[in-house]
């Protein structure tokens, strides 16, 4: 391990389309630009073990809208997985990054893949952690999905924010839901704010609601087929491929449809990148991947 790595990040903030995006950044501003996108109801601190191990990189991890320290979307807005894309591109402009490596975990990996497909000139490489794209639904599920979106969104808007007596109680709740002690501790501070009766979750409750639309198998294939840059897809051995067998089909689809696709499995659960030892293995794999494709002329 490189003991000289910048463990403590710097705070950063961006205004895009009336939304304030908070974030954390590590590394030399002149290093390889890496945009990091976290998973569902997580935040930028989820990259706290991995980002500082990416030697030679300038990592900017965002709190996506409605999560972490970023602002919630307007009352009439939604949290479909594509809703952050215009603001993410705006943030790339603000950073002065003509293109960058995009790294995402879980829901953030799905968003990263959509960004890569929709803006191929802005992404020089994609690193997807324990996901690659959303699981498709049958075409005739469209009405069922819309009904869930309307009902769940309305319910979430009248539900008070979830509060806990203490941070320890929140951590215990995450553990009961299957997160490790390590993950629960690492994600607690940025997910919570103090209130008179304890702590309250910062995340927008509408993130618990169904998306308005979900991709069909044909649309998933179209997204994967549009990815032009090299892709490194790292899966946790006890992650979503272990708990949701249908995810393995997505990995095979990516293997078949993405021109330059590399994949590997590493020990750990869905939040394996928060484990120091595994984070170092991920970092080593990412740096080797970037260097290999740079040598081949695939990366700018």
VEXTIZA-564154 format. One record per atom (N, C-alpha, C): x, y, z. Coordinates in steps of 0.1 Angstrom, whole numbers, plus 5000, padded with zeros to 4 digits. Example, Ala and Ser with C-alpha at 12.3 -4.5 7.8 and 13.67 -1.06 7.14 Angstrom:
% VEXTIZA-564154
513249435078/512349555078/513249675078/512849785071/513749895071/512950005079/
//
This chain:
% VEXTIZA-564154
500849885000/500050005000/500950125000/500550224993/501250354992/500850445004/501750455014/501450525026/501350675023/501850725012/501850865009/500550915002/499650815000/498450854993/497650955001/496851034994/496051145000/494751075006/494751045019/493650975024/492451075026/492751195031/491651285034/491351365021/490051365017/489651435005/489451575007/489351654997/488951784997/487451794993/486751884999/485351904996/485251984983/484251954975/483952034963/482452044961/482052144954/480652174952/480452234937/479252194932/478952244918/477552284918/477252384910/475852424908/475452394893/474452314891/474052264878/472552264877/471952354868/470552354866/469752384879/470252464887/469552504900/469752404911/470552294909/470852194919/472252214924/472452194937/473852204943/474252054944/475352024938/475951894939/477251904948/477251834959/478351824967/479251704963/480551704967/481351594963/482651604971/483551504968/484851484975/485851464964/487051514965/488051484955/489351444962/490051364954/491351314959/492351324947/493651344950/494651334940/495051464934/496051444925/496651564918/495651614907/495351744907/494451794897/494951774883/496251754881/496751724868/496851574865/496251494874/496251344871/495151304862/495051174859/494051124851/492651154857/491751224850/490551254855/489551134857/489051114869/488151004872/486951064879/485751044873/484451084879/483850954885/483550964898/483050844906/481650874910/480750774907/479350784909/478950664919/478350704930/478050604940/476750534938/476450434946/475250354945/474050414952/472950344951/471650394957/471750424971/471250544975/471250584989/472650584996/473650584988/475050604993/475450744990/476750774989/477250904987/478750904983/479351014982/480751024977/481650954986/481450954999/482350895009/482450745007/481550684999/481650544996/482950514988/483650604982/484850584975/486050624984/485850634997/486950675006/488050585007/487850455005/488950365005/489650344992/488850344981/489250324968/489950444961/489350554962/489850674955/491250714958/491650714971/493050754973/494050654969/493650534966/494550434961/494850434946/494050524939/494250534925/495350634922/496550594923/497750674922/497750734908/498150864907/498250934894/496850974889/495850964897/494451004892/493951114900/493151194894/492351304901/490951254901/490551204913/489151144915/488251254920/487151274914/486051354919/484851264920/484351244933/483251164936/482051254940/480951244933/479751324935/478851264945/478151344953/476851304959/475751334948/475151224943/474151244933/472951314939/472051374931/470951454936/470151374946/469751444957/468851384967/469651294976/470951284976/471751194984/472951274990/473451225001/474551285007/474251435010/475251525007/475051665009/474451744998/474151674987/473551744975/472051774978/471551874971/470251914973/469251814966/468051814972/466951734966/466351804954/465851714945/465151774933/463851834937/463351924928/462051994931/460951894933/459851944939/458751854943/458151784931/458251844919/457551784907/458551694899/459851694904/460851624896/460951474900/461751394893/461851254895/463351214898/463451084901/464851024903/465050904895/464650914882/464950804873/466450804871/467050694867/468450684867/469150774856/468350824847/468950914837/468751054840/468051084851/467751224854/469051314858/470051254863/471251324866/472151354854/471951284843/472951284832/473151434827/472251514825/472551654820/473451724830/473151714843/473851784853/475351724854/475451594852/476851534852/477651594841/477051604829/477851664818/478151804821/477251884827/477552024831/478752024840/478751934850/479851934860/481151894853/481151804843/482351784835/482851904829/481951984823/482352114817/482952204828/482352214840/482952294850/484252254855/484552124855/485852074858/486852094847/486352134835/487352144824/487752014818/486951914820/487351774815/486651754802/487451754791/486851714778/486351574778/487151484785/486751354786/487351304799/486951184804/487451134817/487150984817/487750924828/487350784831/486150804840/485050724838/483950724847/483850594854/483750604867/483750484876/482450484884/481650384884/480450374892/480250254899/479550264910/479250144919/477750124919/477250004916/475849964917/474950064909/474050134914/473150224906/474050324899/475150364906/476150464899/476750394887/476950264887/477550204876/476550204864/475250184868/474250184857/474150324851/474250424859/474250564854/475450594846/476550544850/477850554843/477750494829/477150374828/476950314815/476050394806/474950454812/474150534803/474850654799/475650714807/476450834803/477450794792/478050684793/479050634784/478350614770/477150554770/476450534758/475950664751/475450754760/474850874755/475850984751/477050984757/478051084755/479451014753/479550944742/480750864740/482050944739/481951064735/483151154734/483651204747/482851194758/483151244771/483751134780/483751004776/484150894784/485250824777/486450824783/487650754777/487650604782/487050574794/487050434799/485950434809/485350314811/484350294821/484750184830/484650214843/484850114854/483550094861/483049974861/481749944867/481949844878/481449874890/481649794902/480349734906/480349604906/479149514910/477849554904/477949594891/476749624883/477349654869/476449674859/476849724846/475749804840/474549754841/473349814836/472149764843/471049834843/469849784850/469249664844/468649574853/468049454848/466849494840/466649434828/465449464820/464149404825/463049464820/461749414823/461049384810/460049294810/459349274798/458549394793/458349404780/457749524774/456349544780/455649434783/454249444788/454149484803/455349504809/455349554823/455149704824/455049774812/455049924812/454049984821/452749934821/451749984829/451949954843/452349834846/452649794860/453749894866/454749924858/455850014863/455350154865/454550204856/453950334857/453050344870/452250244872/451350244884/452250244897/453250174897/454150174909/454850304911/455250364900/455850494900/454950604906/453750604902/452750704907/452450674921/452050554925/451650524938/452850544948/453950494945/455150504954/455650644955/455650724945/456050854945/455150944954/453850924952/452850994961/453050954975/453250834978/453350784992/454650844998/455750844990/457050894996/456951044999/456151124992/456151264994/455351305006/454551215012/453851245024/454551165036/455551095033/456151015044/457251105051/457251115064/458251195071/459651135069/460651215069/462051165068/462351055079/463050955076/463350855086/464350905096/463950895109/464850935120/465250815129/466350835135/466850735144/467250805157/467250735168/467650795181/469050835181/469950765173/471350795173/471950745161/473250785158/473950725147/474150575149/474350535161/474550385164/473250315160/472050375162/470850305158/470750295143/471150395136/471150385121/472150275117/473250275123/474250175119/473650035121/473050015133/472449885136/471349845126/470549945121/469549925111/470149875098/471249945094/471849895082/472449755083/472949725094/473449585096/472349485096/471149525101/470049435101/469549405086/469849505078/469449495064/470549435055/471549385062/472549305054/473949375052/474049505056/475349565054/476349525065/477549525062/478549485072/478749605082/479349575093/479649685103/480549795096/481549745088/482449835081/481749935072/480849875064/480049955054/479150055062/478450005072/477550085079/478250205086/479350175092/480150285098/480650385088/481150335077/481750425067/480750525060/479450475059/478450555052/477650635061/477750625074/476750685083/476850835083/478050895085/478151045088/477551125076/477851095064/477351175053/475951155050/475451035054/474051005052/473051065062/473551125073/472751165084/472951315087/471851375093/472051505098/471351505112/471951585121/471451595135/470051665135/469151615143/467851675146/467651665161/466751745166/466551745181/466351605187/465651515180/465351385186/466351275182/467451315176/468451215172/469151245159/468951165149/469551185135/468451155125/468651225114/467651195103/468351165090/467851075082/468451045069/468351165060/469451205053/469451315044/468751275030/468851155026/468351105013/466951135011/466551174999/465251204995/464451074995/463251075002/462450945002/461950904989/461950994979/461450954966/462350854959/463650844964/464550754958/464150604961/463150594970/462650454973/461550414964/461050514956/459950484946/460450424933/459550354927/459950294914/460250404903/461050374894/461250464882/459950464874/459850574866/458650584858/458650484847/459850454841/460050354831/461250274834/461250144829/462450064830/462750004817/464049974814/464449934801/464049794798/463649774786/463349644781/464649574777/464549444774/465849374770/466449434757/465649474748/466149534736/466849664739/466249744748/466849874751/468149854759/468249754768/469549724774/470549684764/470249604755/471149564744/471649684736/470749774734/471049894726/472049984734/471849994747/472750074755/474150014755/474249884758/475549814758/476249824745/475449804734/476049814721/476549944717/476150054724/476550184721/477850224728/478250144738/479450174746/480750154737/481450254734/482550254725/483950244732/484050284745/485350284752/485650154758/486850124763/487150004770/486350004784/485949884788/485149874800/485849764809/485949804822/486349704832/485249684842/484749564842/483549534851/484049444862/484049494874/484449414886/483349374894/483149244897/482049194905/482449144918/481649164928/481949114942/481448964942/482248884948/481948744948/480648714956/480348804966/479148784973/478148904971/478348964959/477549084955/476249044948/475849124938/474549114932/474448984923/475548944918/475448814910/475248694919/475548714932/475348604942/473848614947/473348734949/472048754955/470948764944/471248814932/470248824921/470848764909/470548634907/471148554896/470948614882/469848694880/469548754867/470648844863/471448894873/472548994870/473548924861/473848794863/474848724855/474548734840/473248734837/472848744823/473348884817/473248984826/473749124821/475249124818/475949054827/477449044825/477748974812/476948864808/477148794796/476748884784/475648964786/475249054775/476349154772/476949204783/478049304781/479249234774/479549114778/480649044772/480349024757/479149004753/478748984739/478749114731/478349224738/477949344730/479049464731/479749464742/480749574743/482049524736/482549614728/483749574719/484949544728/485249624738/486349604746/485949584761/485749464765/485149434778/485949344786/486449384798/487149294807/486449284820/486449164826/485749144838/486549054847/486249074860/486848994870/485948994883/486148894891/485448884904/486448894915/486148974926/486948984938/486148954950/486848914961/486148874973/485348994979/484348964986/483549064993/482149074990/481349154997/479949174994/479749294985/478549344984/478149444974/479049574976/479349604988/480149724991/481649684993/482149594985/483549544986/484549654985/484249764978/485249864976/485449954989/484649924999/484949985012/485849905021/486149785017/487149705025/488549745020/489449785029/490749835025/491549735016/491549615020/492349515012/491749494998/490449484997/489849464984/489949594976/489749704983/489949834976/491349844969/492349794976/493649804970/493749714958/493049594959/493049504947/492249564935/491149634939/490449704928/491249814922/491949894930/492749994925/493849944916/494549834920/495549774912/495049734898/493849674899/493149624886/492849744877/492349854883/491949974875/493150034869/494150054877/495350124872/496050034861/496049904863/496649814852/495749824840/494449824841/493549834830/493749964822/493850074829/494050204823/495450214816/496450164822/497750164816/497850074804/497249964805/497249864793/496549924781/495449994783/494750044772/495350174767/495950244776/496750364772/497850324762/498550214766/499650164758/499150124744/497950074744/497350024731/496850144722/496850264729/496350374721/494850394722/494150314731/492750324732/492250434741/493150494750/492850604758/493650724754/492950834756/493650964752/494651004763/
//
